[in-house]
Amino acid sequence: MINEKRLAAHEALDLHEIINFKTLGLAKSKLMQGLVFDRELRQLMEKDVQQTQQAIAQLQAVYAESPFEAPVPEFRPTPILN
């Protein structure tokens, strides 16, 4: 018996949503740093960016170790655009 790690559909969706949420927060923090002139606040924001990048990398590692696979339907709809 092969013991492979797999995510259930709801787990993959949750993980995908968390990664998206973290990525958006990271982008916002990076953009807002250009508007902040207080040195202490900028340092806190930089620390947040670094921690968020680490968290995203960890989440992506979990996602890579446990890929979600969905069954492909036998019949696919005809594409509207060529």
PyMOL commands that set and color helices and strands:
alter all, ss='L'
color gray80, all
select helices_A, chain A and resi 9-33+39-65
alter helices_A, ss='H'
color red, helices_A
deselect
rebuild
show_as cartoon
